[in-house]
Amino acid sequence: MPVGSDSNGLKTADQPGADRAYVTLVTNRDYVRGALALIRSITLTQSTADIVVMHTAAVSDTELAPLRALGARLVQAELLPASDEFNARHARARLHGEAPFTKGRKPAFHTPLDNFVKLRLWQLEAYQRVVFIDADALVLRNVDRLFDYPEFSAAPNVYESLADFHRLNSGVFVARPSATTFDDMVRTLDRPEAFWRRTDQTFLQSYFPDWHGLPVFCNMLQYVWFNMPELWDWPSIGILHYQYEKPWEANHPRAEQLAPLMHLWHAYYSGEDIPHPADLQNPVLPK
């Protein structure tokens, strides 16, 4: 496939089909599975926006072929030009050692440095607005209205209690591509001794301190299912985000707790017997 350069660090062979795009990031074959279900879910909402998959060179053309077959526009993205010191501070072992995850388990294929590649979506200047969605998510109903939100908009990182409302979750956010913004981000990101304990998420909240809040239903985190069941409402959920453990993992430690959500993801992944979310049962509330 002939590849042309869109901008520094990005390569694609396809032209944009719209002026708005949903963008996701795939950095290994595991996230290809997630992206497949995500792309299918967006397509079923009859969105008018492009679907863009940014991917690193670690993912082969063969692995990406099913995503292209579903109509995704593929954009190869290089890792950010960060210093050796920055990369060492954010390597998996060191980052997880200094800022361990205590609320859930990150899968073995999670590589923290890869998370920063999503900042390259600000280089996609062919689009007026983009909505980024992590590849471990599903879009359950049309959410094209998100393109009308300002930069920078994100939903709160609520999955355990309302005390987390002050923190954003970078699994879904609205941005306005700008190479100028991207260049400034890179300079800000790699300042001396900078340590972003939750990688892109911590950085984006620092870079956009006055971020605009999206409704929690635009990025419903899966742990809400058992931690805050009274907040769950299937007809209201636009985007369901499988944070921490992934539904395609073998030996999933929360498979029993999250069984209805996992069954839903596998239906989208296979494309068979996909239920209407409004017909699903909300979690049983504790008595």
N, C-alpha and C positions, 0 to 999 in steps of 0.2 A: 504494500500500500504506500503510494507516494506521500511523503509528509512534508508540509510546509511550515514555516515559522509564523506564528501569530504575533509573538512578542518575546522578549528575552526570557528564556526558561519555560516557554510553552510551545508545543507543536501539535498541529492538527491537520487532517486532510479534508475536513468538512467545513462548509460555510454555514453561518447561523441561518436559522429559518424564521426567527422571530426576534423582537427586541427585548424579550424577557426570557429568563431561563431558570429552571431548577438545576442546581449544581450539587453533585456529591463527589466524594473522594474515595478512590480505591487504591490501596497500597500493597495488597497481597491477595492471594487466591481466595482466602477466607471471606474477605469483604466483597469479592465478586458475587458470592452467594447472596449477601445482603443486598447489593445493588440490583441484582436480578429481580428480587421481590419488590424492592422500592420502585424501580422503573415500571414494573407491571402495575403497581398500585397507582402511580401517578397517571399512567395512560388510561386506566379505567375511570378516572375522574373527568376525562374529556377536557383536560387542560389545553389551552392554546399556546402555552409556553414551550420553548425548547427544553430538552432534558440533556444536561451535559454531565459526562463522567470525566472528571480529572483523574488521572492515574499516573503512577510512577513507573519507571522502567522495570521495576520488579515484577510487573504483571505482563504476561506474554500476550501476543496477538490472539493466540488460540484461546486463552482464558477470557479475553475480552470479547470474542466473537458473539457469544449469546447476548451481550449487552447491546452490541451494534445491531443485531438482528431485531431487537425490540425497539429500535429507532433512536437510541441514544447517540449523541454527538460526543466522540471521544477526543479528549485533549490530554496529551502527555505533558506532565509537569515535573520539573526537576526539583530536588530538595533545595531549600533556601540556602543562599550563600552566607552561612553563618561561620563564626570563628571556631577553631578547634576547642577553645575553652567553653564556648556556649554548648557545642555538641556534647562535650564530656559531661557537663552539668546536667544535661537533659537525656543522657543515655538511660535506658530502661532500669538497669540495676541501681544506678545512683539516684535517679528521680524517685523510684518506688521505695528506696531505702530512706531517703530524706523526707519524703512526703507520701507515706504509705496510704493505700486505699483501705479504709476500715469499715466501710458500709456495704461493700460488695467485692466481687472478685473480677479483676481484669483478666481476659483470656491470654493465653501464652503468645498469641500472634499480635498482641497489642505492642506497638513500637512508638513510644512517645514522640520522638523526633519527627515521625511522619505526620503528626497532627498539624504541624506548622505549615505544611504544604497547602492547606486549605486557604491560607492567606493569598495565594496566587489568584484566587478568583477575582481579586481587585484588578487584575491585569486583563480581565475579559471585557475590554472596553467596547466590543461590538454590542453589548447589552446595556440597556439603560438601567435595569434593575435585575438583581438576582436574588433568589432565595436559596440559601444553602441548607441541605438536609443530610445528616449523617447517613451512611449506607446501612446502618442498623435500625432503620425506621421504616414505617409504612404510612402512606397517605390514604386516609379512609374516606375522605370526601373532598370535593373541589375546594382548594384553598388559594385560588388565584388572587383573591382579595389581598393577600399578603404583599403583593407587589406594590400596593398603594401605600404601604407603611413607609415611614422615613428611615434613612440610615442614621443610626444603627439600631435595629429592633431585634429583640430576642425575648424568649419566655424565661421566667424565673426557674431556678434549679430546685424545684419543689418535688420531693419524693419521700421525705421523712416527716417533716413538720413545716408549719408556716414560718418558722424561724429562718428558713432558707430563702425566703422571698426576696431578700436583698441581693442574692447572687444570681447571675444569669447562667443559662446552659447554652453552650455553643453548638448543640446538635441541630438547631434550627435558628437561622437568623436572616435578616434582610439587609442587603448591602447595595451600594452604588459603585460599580467598577470605576476605578481611576488609577492610572499608573502612578500619578503623583502621590496618592494615598498609599499605594503599595510601597513605593520607595521610602516614604517616611516611616511606614510600619517596620520595614527591615532595619532601618537605622535605630529606631526605638527599641526593637526587640532585642538586639544584640549589644546593648550597652554594657559596660564593664560590670561584672558580677551579677548580672540579671539572672534571676531564677524564677521561672514561671511554673509553680508547683502543679498546676493542672494544665500545663502547656498552653495551647491556643485559647482555652477558655479564660484562664487567669489573665492572659495578655489582652484579650479583647475587652474584658471588663475594665482593665486599667486604661486602655487606649480610648475607649468610649465611656467615660465615667458617667455621662448623662444618658446612657442607653434608654431607649424607649421600650416599655414592657409590652410584649405580646400576651394574649390570653394564654393561660396555662394549657388550655385544650389544643393549642397550636404546637405543643411539644410535651405531650403527656408521657411522663417517664414511667416505665413499667413497674417500678417498685411502689408506686401509688396504689397499685392493685391490692397489695396486702398491708402497706403501712398506713394509708389514708383512704380506705375504701369508700368513705362517704363523699369523697371528691370525684369518684369515678362516675362517668355518664357516657355510655357508648354513643348515643346520638349527637353529643356535643363534640366528640373528639375528632379533630381534623388530622392530626399527625400523632402516631404512637411511636415512641422511641424506646428501643430495647437497650437501655444503658446497662453497663456492667456485663453480666453473662449474655451470650448471644443464643438465639433460638436454634441455630444450626449446630451448636457444639455438642459433641458426644459427652456423656457423663455430666450433663448439666446439673449443677448442685441445687438449683431451685426449680427443677422441672415440674415437681408436683405442685408447688405454690403457684406457678405461673402457667399451668397447663392450658387454660383457655386462650391465653395470649400466644403461646407457642403453636397451638393448633391453627390459630388464625394466620400466623406468619407462614407456616408450611403450606397452607392453602394458596396464599399469594405466590409463594415460591414455585409451586407445581402448576399453578394456573387452573386448578381443579377444585370444584365445590367451594368457591369463595362465598362466604355468607355475607348478607347485608349487615353492616355493623349495628344498625338500629334494631336488628332482630336478636342480638346477643344479650345475654343476661349479665347484669352488673354484679360485682362481687357481693357476697353475703355479708351484711353488716354484723358486727359483734353485738350480742345482746347485753 
